[in-house]
Every structure is written in structure tokens, then in C-alpha cells.
């Protein structure tokens, strides 16, 4: 295609102008002018995401953290189109955005969701987490969960439901007298008033089932 053809050719349609996305409801938080604004995602595609907000969001490129399935995804987006929509009770701002920054793992999770496939990374993490969790004694498991709940870093799991955490234990090391200790890093999430917060908590676990909170 020569220069004249390029100048007069029609631009490629944006993702929201085609049927390439998937509708849904996604809890999200946008950062605009230094303020965190709870918003609701309405559709998502390989190229970007759409969301609505009760207040205006401004900036050529904004940080946006959203929940997709059980994954919390931080990203940066560029607002491609915005309009004001009259809702049942009040008007809301609707934004169509293109991703400008997102990790490859999170992008793979977005694609899997759009194509209605399981998130392969989540499956691998779930298997590893489950094995690591079961490697701890029941007493230690209960103590860790109770401490995370007290710290408001995890919602109390229902009966028979595995907690939504990711564990990264270190190998046990000797501290003398036949005792050992190891550290466990816990990634947990909790929904606080529509805002999904992630936490990184470290525990020290002794061979006598004593648990010490490090951070």
C-alpha cells in the first residue's frame, strides 16, 4: 500500500466496535488525578476493557486494577472513547479503553476469559497452593487463616471451602535441639466495599507448630 492509499484508507475498527469482546461485570478501581475511584467493568477484550463510573475519570492514560475471575489484574489503559449514559436513576460515564501496560500472565488470563477457556496459570497456582497448604499441620493451617482474618487480609472461608490464598514456603532449616523453622509467604485478597485489596503476609513456622507473624 502506497502513501496515498494509507492516507485515505479506513482505520481499523476499535475492539468495542466489533464482537471481539466478552460482556460481564468486573469490580475495578481507576486512579484519576491521584484519587482512587471505584468503577464497574462492563466488557473486556484482548485489546482493552470498558467500564462505567458515577464520576468523571480524566487523564490520557490511567492506572486501572480490575478483577477477572479470581485474579486481580493491575494495568494501565488509554481512554479511546467516552460518553455519558442515562441510567435508571442517574447518568453514568462510560469509557472504552485500550491496554497500554499489562503483564503477559495477566494478558493470557484475559484472553482465556474472553475465549471462555480456563486460566492455565490459575490452575497451576491452585494445584501448587493446595499441595503447599496441605503440607502444613491442621493446627498451623487454622492459625494462619485466623490471623489473616483478624488482620482483615482475608475473608473468613465458609465451611468446607479452601481459603483464597497463595503460599510460597521456604525449606525448613535447623535451629538446634532437633527443632526446625521455615518461613511462609502468603498472598491473600479481600473485597472491602467493592475495592479488591491484595496483601503479602509472611509467617515464621516452628516445628512445634508455633506461628510467628513477621509482616
ABEGO torsion letter per residue (X at the ends): XBAAAAAABBBBBBAAABAABBBEBBBBBBBBGGBBBBBBBABBBAABBBBBBABBBBEABBBBBBBBEABBBBBBBBBABBBBBBBAABBBBBBBBBBABBBAAAAAAAAAAAAGBBBAAAAAAAAAAAAAAAABBAAAAAAAAAAAAAAGABBBBBBGBBBBBBBBBBBBBBAEGGBBBBBBBBBBBBBBGGBBBBBBBBBBBBAAGBBBBAX
